[in-house]
């Protein structure tokens, strides 16, 4: 009799664990994958077909940037506000450490607004994703792909406008290479431009997605196993802090690689 009761308790416990596991898995998938359904406590809101959760986060990130930069950019008397000086620090850093070193003085100054926009926009999406109940748009391959397309457009169209169509394609032909080798080398070089854009897409998408999955997994263990898994709370806190720094790091890396790739096409002789 005692053994039968014990088996029933084990079966009930296993069933509860399985239910909690399924619930945690559904929660994780809902928050890391794009969806057209907004789930609220005891309520699910179906969004229009042309709007998704990550789309809303992209628009929210743009709105936050407009509002914050509008407030930060205000002048206080004859100078900038404290936040204005902080923003100026980031702009000067991107101009002097990213844009000018890889594109030169003239092109670097022209392209600085683009790299500042990329950095601030990606950083805002990354930080919004760290707010509980919010979603990380930069963990969506469509969003990162769209950002990479902007970089690719400057690598191809921008380089053609700057250097001309003839010099642009001539930049794929290294000096001193026999023409039979060029038949193979030139298509590979052209294909490499698209591979670079693809690498930008996957790098940002994979890093942000993986970090959030790990964080949700650690918190999910506490939901599944209760107080027994409480040590994972400290680990989840550590990962959350790490995600904060990764938000800045990934925005910086995407901006830096964009400057490197665009600079290679603007100045193929180097």
C-alpha positions in Angstrom: 0.0 0.0 0.0 2.8 2.4 0.9 4.7 1.6 -2.3 1.5 2.2 -4.3 1.0 5.6 -2.7 4.7 6.5 -3.2 4.4 5.6 -6.9 1.3 7.7 -7.3 3.1 10.7 -5.7 6.0 10.2 -8.0 3.7 10.1 -11.0 1.9 13.2 -9.9 5.1 15.0 -9.3 6.5 14.0 -12.7 3.2 15.2 -14.3 3.5 18.6 -12.6 7.1 18.9 -13.7 6.2 18.1 -17.3 3.3 20.7 -17.2 5.7 23.3 -15.8 8.3 22.4 -18.4 5.8 22.7 -21.2 4.6 26.1 -19.9 8.2 27.4 -19.6 9.0 26.2 -23.1 6.0 27.9 -24.5 6.9 31.1 -22.7 10.4 31.1 -24.0 9.4 30.4 -27.6 6.8 33.2 -27.4 9.4 35.7 -26.2 12.2 34.8 -28.6 10.2 34.2 -31.7 8.2 36.8 -33.6 4.4 36.6 -33.3 1.3 38.4 -34.3 -0.4 37.6 -30.9 0.3 39.8 -27.9 -0.2 37.7 -24.8 -1.2 39.6 -21.6 -2.3 38.2 -18.2 -5.5 36.2 -18.9 -5.8 37.9 -22.4 -4.4 37.3 -25.9 -4.6 40.2 -28.4 -4.5 39.3 -32.1 -2.6 42.0 -33.9 -3.3 43.0 -37.6 -1.5 40.9 -40.2 1.0 43.6 -41.0 2.1 44.1 -37.4 4.1 41.8 -35.3 5.6 42.0 -31.8 9.1 42.6 -33.0 7.8 45.1 -35.5 6.2 47.0 -32.6 9.6 46.9 -30.8 11.3 48.3 -33.8 8.9 51.2 -33.9 9.2 51.7 -30.2 13.0 51.8 -30.4 12.7 54.4 -33.2 10.2 56.4 -31.0 12.4 56.2 -28.0 15.4 57.5 -30.0 13.4 60.4 -31.4 12.2 61.4 -27.9 15.4 60.9 -26.1 17.7 62.5 -28.7 15.2 65.4 -28.9 15.4 65.9 -25.1 19.2 65.3 -24.9 19.9 67.6 -27.8 18.4 70.6 -26.1 20.8 73.3 -25.1 21.1 74.6 -21.6 21.9 78.2 -21.8 25.0 78.5 -24.0 25.9 74.8 -23.8 24.6 71.2 -23.9 22.9 69.4 -21.0 24.7 66.7 -19.1 23.1 64.0 -21.3 24.0 66.1 -24.3 27.6 65.9 -23.4 27.2 62.1 -22.9 25.7 61.8 -26.3 28.5 64.0 -27.7 31.0 61.5 -26.2 29.5 58.6 -28.2 29.3 60.6 -31.4 33.0 61.7 -31.1 34.0 58.1 -30.3 32.3 56.7 -33.3 33.7 59.5 -35.5 37.3 59.3 -34.3 37.6 55.6 -33.5 35.4 53.9 -36.1 34.4 56.1 -39.1 37.5 58.1 -39.9 40.1 55.3 -39.3 38.4 53.0 -41.8 37.0 55.5 -44.4 39.4 58.4 -44.2 38.9 62.0 -43.1 36.5 63.1 -45.8 34.3 60.0 -46.2 34.5 59.3 -42.4 32.9 62.7 -41.6 30.2 62.1 -44.2 29.4 58.6 -43.0 29.5 59.3 -39.2 25.7 60.0 -39.0 25.0 56.6 -40.5 27.2 54.8 -38.0 25.8 56.8 -35.1 22.3 55.9 -36.2 23.2 52.2 -36.5 24.9 52.1 -33.1 22.1 54.0 -31.3 19.3 52.1 -33.0 20.8 48.6 -32.3 21.7 49.6 -28.8 18.2 50.8 -28.1 16.6 47.6 -29.4 19.0 45.5 -27.3 18.3 47.5 -24.1 14.6 47.4 -24.6 14.8 43.6 -24.9 16.2 43.5 -21.3 13.1 45.1 -19.9 10.8 42.4 -18.4 7.7 41.6 -20.7 9.4 43.4 -23.6 10.8 41.7 -26.7 14.2 41.8 -28.4 13.8 42.9 -32.0 17.5 42.4 -32.7 17.0 38.7 -31.9 14.9 38.6 -35.1 16.8 37.6 -38.2 14.5 39.8 -40.4 15.5 42.9 -38.4 19.2 42.2 -38.4 19.0 41.3 -42.1 17.4 44.7 -42.8 20.2 46.4 -41.0 22.8 44.4 -42.9 21.1 45.4 -46.1 21.7 49.0 -45.3 25.4 48.2 -44.9 25.3 46.2 -48.2 23.7 49.0 -50.0 26.5 51.4 -49.1 29.1 48.7 -49.9 27.7 48.3 -53.4 25.6 51.3 -54.5 27.4 53.8 -52.3 30.8 52.6 -53.6 29.5 52.9 -57.2 28.3 56.4 -56.7 31.6 57.4 -55.0 34.1 55.7 -57.3 32.1 55.1 -60.5 30.8 51.8 -62.0 34.1 51.0 -63.8 36.5 51.6 -60.9 34.0 49.8 -58.6 34.3 46.5 -60.5 38.0 47.1 -61.1 38.4 47.0 -57.4 37.6 43.3 -57.4 40.6 42.7 -59.7 43.9 42.6 -57.8 46.9 43.9 -59.6 49.4 41.4 -61.1 47.0 38.4 -61.0 46.8 36.4 -64.3 43.5 36.7 -66.2 42.6 33.0 -65.9 42.7 33.4 -62.1 40.6 36.5 -62.3 37.8 34.5 -63.9 37.5 32.6 -60.7 38.6 35.3 -58.3 36.3 38.1 -59.3 33.0 36.2 -58.8 34.3 35.0 -55.5 35.1 38.5 -54.4 31.7 39.8 -55.5 30.0 36.9 -53.7 32.1 37.8 -50.6 30.3 41.1 -50.3 27.0 39.3 -49.8 28.6 36.8 -47.4 29.8 39.7 -45.3 26.3 41.1 -45.1 25.0 37.6 -44.2 27.7 37.4 -41.5 26.5 40.7 -40.0 23.0 39.4 -40.0 23.7 36.1 -38.2 26.3 37.6 -35.8 23.9 40.1 -34.2 20.8 37.8 -34.4 22.6 34.7 -32.9 24.2 36.5 -30.0 21.1 38.3 -28.9 18.9 35.2 -29.3 21.3 32.9 -27.5 21.7 35.2 -24.6 18.0 35.5 -24.0 17.3 31.8 -24.3 20.0 31.1 -21.7 18.5 33.7 -19.4 15.0 32.4 -19.8 16.2 28.8 -19.3 17.8 29.7 -15.9 14.7 31.4 -14.7 12.6 28.5 -16.1 14.5 26.0 -13.9 13.3 27.9 -10.8 9.7 27.7 -12.1 10.0 24.0 -12.8 11.8 22.8 -9.7 10.9 25.6 -7.2 13.2 26.4 -4.3 15.5 23.5 -5.1 16.8 25.5 -8.2 17.2 28.8 -6.3 21.0 28.9 -6.9 20.2 29.4 -10.6 18.7 32.8 -9.6 22.2 34.1 -8.9 23.4 32.7 -12.2 20.4 34.3 -14.0 21.3 37.6 -12.4 24.9 37.3 -13.6 23.7 36.5 -17.1 21.3 39.5 -17.1 24.2 41.8 -16.1 26.3 40.2 -18.8 23.5 40.8 -21.3 23.6 44.5 -20.5 27.2 44.7 -21.5 26.6 42.5 -24.6 23.9 45.0 -25.7 26.7 47.6 -26.0 29.2 45.2 -27.4 27.0 43.9 -30.2 26.0 47.4 -31.2 29.7 48.4 -31.3 30.7 45.3 -33.3 28.0 45.7 -35.9 28.9 49.4 -36.4 32.6 48.6 -36.5 32.3 45.8 -39.1 30.0 48.0 -41.2 32.6 50.7 -41.2 35.3 48.2 -42.2 33.3 46.6 -45.0 32.1 50.0 -46.4 35.7 51.3 -46.2 37.0 48.3 -48.1 34.7 49.2 -51.0 35.2 52.9 -50.8 38.9 52.5 -50.9 39.7 49.2 -52.6 43.3 50.3 -53.3 44.0 49.9 -49.6 
